[in-house]
Amino acid sequence: MTLRVVEWSTGTVGRHAIAGIDAHPDLELVGVWVSDPAKVGRDAGELAGLGRDLGVLATDDRDALLALRPDAIVHTAMTDDRVVEAIADLTAFVRAGIDVVSSGPVVLQFPHGVLPGGMVDDIVAAAKQGGASLHVNGIDPGFANDVLPLAKTSLSRRIDEVRCQEIADYSTYYQPVVMADLFGFGGPMDSVPMLLTPGVLSLAWGSVVRQIAAGLSITLDEPLVERVERVAADRDYSTVSVEIAAGTMAALRFEVVGQVDGVDRVVLEHYTRTHPDQCPAWPRPAEGDGCYRIQISGEPQMQVEFGHHGEHGDHNVSGMIVTAMRLVNSVPAVVAAPPGLVTALDLPLVTGRGLVAGSAAAE
């Protein structure tokens, strides 16, 4: 059965989601929402850079799209700076009976123990009222630190620590709000950007730590532990999102740690550079400028590195693609799931079924 899908936004992730929906044999794009008035009335294929029209025109008319009664919404709108409003949007969608996969707010990847219980209950109640499901995922938070590490633990006899790392150069990552306002790159070293306000890292990535803990049936100490290392620029740097003057913040390492009896057991760790020459002592990808690395200490000791690179761009381009496609390829499983808030622990194996080049379904 073909599922009718609305794409919600056409930004750095949304444009790839449109391409993914168009390529998926079980999905049909029936609507596109945009926030930019200049995009209203333009064809989805043009907005996605496909070089051809798809016959679906973008609109900013929210009610008109909901009136289409799509089977699902692929929601990739920016949520980092409007978390409360985004949760209200997603809650309204599922209450209206529309299944949703979304790239944010990332706290909803696994909100249990992160958001107040009443807020989670309200989302679940709305979903059950509408008979719909909500699944928030992507690559990080998402596949790289939920499905991938938990699958690796199936090979363990004893687990001492699970560590999920992102090691990346963000110089070509185009998200000015994220880079400047949230991370604080290019800002004074004595200022505290939003992301580094105490407790915010645990809101943003605590869901990752708590979901792995839930998958391993361990109870974590409260609260989660946050560790931060900030590095000043040794010279001026230029990125696609922000200019970084010498002496301002240029690189960041942080950990969000789940402990049991004071011992680190589940760790989410990021090494974020804004130029590949920075912080030579920090870990580097085996290849390229970005990777996800999973380290499992115990018996046996295991490590796996997951890298990606765009066919027509770098790892930051492919980062948007894998985020979009984790959502798009999850649509059939989320539509089939019982109503409620669905996490990676609830879904069956999601694959790229029908996407092999040259196969009948992919043509």
N, C-alpha and C positions, 0 to 999 in steps of 0.2 A: 504494500500500500504506500502510495506517495504521500508524504506529509507536507502540508502547506506551511511555509515559514516566512516570517517577517524579520528582516534584519534591522536592528535598532542602533544606528549610527554608521558613519562611513569614514571614520578616522583611521589611525595607523593600524588598528586591529580590524575594524569593521570592513575596510575595503578588501582584506584577505578573506573575511568571512563570506562576503558576497561571492567571491570567486569560488570558495569552497562549497557553498550551497549550490551554486550552478553546476559544479562538477559532480555532486553527490547523486547517485542514481535513485535514491529514495526520497529526495527533497525537491520541493518546488518553491522558488522565490516568488512571493505574491505581494510583497510590500517592503518599503524601505523608509525609515524615519531619519530625518536630519535636523540638526539644530541651527545650521547656517542658512539664512534666507537665500543666499546665493546658490545653494544647491537644490532648492525646491524646484521641481519640474524637470530636473535633469535625469537622464536614464541611469539606472543602476550600473550597467556595464561601463558607461563612461566614468562614473565615480570610482569604480573599482579598477580602472585602468586596463580593462580587458580588450580594448580596441574594437568592440562591437556592442551593439545595443542588446539588452535583455528584454525590452518591452515592459519594464517596470519603472515607473517614474517616482522619484523621491518626493516625500511630503513632510511637512512639520505638523500635520493634522493628526494628533494622537488618537482622537476618537474615531476618525475614519479608518485607521489601521486596526484598531480593536474591533470595529464593526465588521471587518473581514472575517472574523472568527478563525484566525489561523490556528493550526495545531500547535505551533511553537513560535516563540520569539527567541532569536539569537541576539542577546543584549551585550553590546561591546562599548557602550558609551563610557566616557570618563567618569569615574566615581571617587577617585582618591580625594578630591576636594569638595565632595558633596555626598558624604556617606549616608546621612540621615535621609536626604531627599531621594537618593537612589534606592534605599531599602523601601521607602514608601512606594516608589514606582514599581519595583518588583513584586511587592505585596499586592498592589492593585492588579497587576497582570494575572497572577495566579488566582486571585479572588474572582476575576472575570472568566476563569476556566481555561486559561492559556498556559501551557507548559513553557518553562523558561530555562534556558542555559545562559549563564552570564559570566563575564570576566571579572566582575566585582559587584559590590565591595568585597574585597578578598577575605574579610573576616567571616563571611558567610560560607567559605569553603568548609569550615567545621566550627560553627559558632559556639558549641557547647563548652561552657566554662570560660568563654571569652566575652560574649554579650550577656547582658542580664537575662535571666531565664524568662521573664515576662515578655521581652522583645522577641525571643525565639518562639515562644508559645503563640504570639500574635501572628507571626509569619506562617507557622504550621497550621493554625486555625483557619487563616485565609486560604491556604492551599487546599485544605480539606473541604472548606466551604465551596470552592470552585471546582474541586475534583482534579486539581492540577499539581504539578511538581516543579520545584525550583532546584537547580543545580548550579553552583558557582565553582568555576575551575579555570584552568589555563595551564601555564607551564610552571610558574613560581609566583605565588602559591598555586599548586596544581600538580600535574603529572610528575615533575622532577622531584617533588618532595612529598608525594603521597603514594601513588601507585608504584613508582619505580623502587623506592626504598623498601616498602612493605613487601613487594614481590621478592626482593633480594633476601629479606629475612627468612623466607621459606627455605633457604639453603642452610640456615644456621642450626647448630646444636646448642650453643650458648651465646647470648647477646650481652655484651658489656656496654656498648654505646653505639647508637646510630647517629651519624653525622651527615647532614645534607648541605653541600656547599654550592654556591654560585660564585664563579670566578670569571669576571668579565670586565672588558673595557667599554665604558659607556660613552665614548667620545662621539659615536655616530648614532646614539639613541636620541631620537627627536621627541622629546616630551619636556618643553620648557618649564611647565608648572612642576612636574615631578623633580626635575633636575635642580632647579633653583629654589623653589619654595619648600618642597618636601625634604629633599636630601640636603639642601644648603650648599651645593657646589657653587663656588664663586663668591660665597658669603664670608663675612669675618669669622675668624677662628674663635672669637669670644662670644659669638651669638649661638643660640640653640635653635636649629631648624625644627620644623614640626615633627619630622620623623624621629628626632632624637630627644624630644620631650619625654621624660620618664613615663613609661607605661605604653607609649605609642607603638614601639617595636613589638611588644607583646600583643597588641591589638592587631597589628598588620600581619605578623608571622606566627603569633601564638597558636593560631588555628592549625598550622602545619605541625607544630610540636605536639599539640594535644591530639590531633588525629592519629599520628604515629603511635602515641602512647595508648590510645584507645584500641588501635589495631594489634598492639602487643599486650593488652590487658594489664597495664601498669598504672598505678595511681601516683601522680606527680606531687612533689612538694609545692606549696603555694607561698608567694607568687612565683611566676617564672623569673629566671635570672636574665638580665640584659648586660652585655659587655660591649663597649664601643671603643674604637681607636680611630681618631681623625688625623689626617695628614695634610699639611699645608703645601701649597704649590711652591716648588723651588724656582719656578720661572712662570712667565705668562703662557697660558694654554688657551686654545680656541676649540670649542666643540660645536656641534650643530644646534645645541640647545642653549648654551650659556658661555659667556666669556669668563675665564678664570685668571685673575691677576695673581702675580707672585705674592705669596703670603696669605692668600685666601684658601678656603677649603678645596682640596683637589682630589682626595681619595678617602675612602671610608671602609673600615672593616667592622662588622658587628656580629654578635651572636645572640640568639634567643635560646635559652637553655631550660630544658625540663630536667629537674633533678629528682632522685629518689633517695631519701635519707641523706641529703647533702652531696650526693655523687651525681655527676653529669651522666645522663642516660640517653637523652634525645636532644640533639643540637642542630639548629638551623644557623648557618654561617654564610655571610656574604663578604666577598672581597671585591670592592667596586673601585676601579680606576677610571680616570678620565683621559688617560693617555697610556699607551702600552709601556712606556719607559718608566713609569712611576713605580715606586715600592718594589725594587728588585728582590727583596727578601720574601715577599709574599708568594704563595703558590701561583703557578701559571698553568693554563691549559696545555695538554700534551700537543695539541694542534690548534691553530687559529687564535682568535682573540676572546673567546668565551666558551664556557662549558659549565655543566653541572656534574659534580663529583659526589658519589655516595660512598662513605666509608663505614663499614660495620666491623667494630672491634669485638672479639670473642673467639669462638671456635666454630668454624675457621675465621681467620682474618680475611676480609673481602673489600675490594674496591672496584667500582665501575665508574667510568667517565662517559658522560653523554654530551657530545658536541653536535652542533648544527651550523649550517651555513647556507645562505640563500643562493639559489641558482643565478639570480640577477642582483645580488646584494650581499651584505655581510651578515654577521651573526645577529645583529640587532634587527635586520629585516626578517631573517628567518625566525627570530624570537616572536615577532608579531604573527608570523604564519603558523607556528606550532601552537601558539595561544589560541588563535582563531580555529584551527582545525581540531584541537582537543574538544572545543565546544561543539562545532558543527558535527563531528563524527559521533558525539554523544547524544545527539537529538533523538534518534530512534529509541535508545535505551531509556532516556529520561521520560519520553512520552509513554513508554510501556511501564514505567515504575509506578508504584502506588502513590497516591497524593501525599504531598508533604515536602519537607526539606530533605533533599537527596544528597548524600556525600559519596565520595569515591568508595567508601566501605560498603555502600548499598548497591552499587552498580555491578552488572556482569562485566566480563571482558569486553572492552570497546576496541574495535579494530578499524582499519581503513577498508572495510569491505566494499568492493565495487570500484576501487580507485586505481587498480593496477593498470598502467598504461597499455593500451592495445586490447584490453579485455572488452567484451561486449558492453558491460555495464558502464565502463568508463568512457566509452566513445560517444 
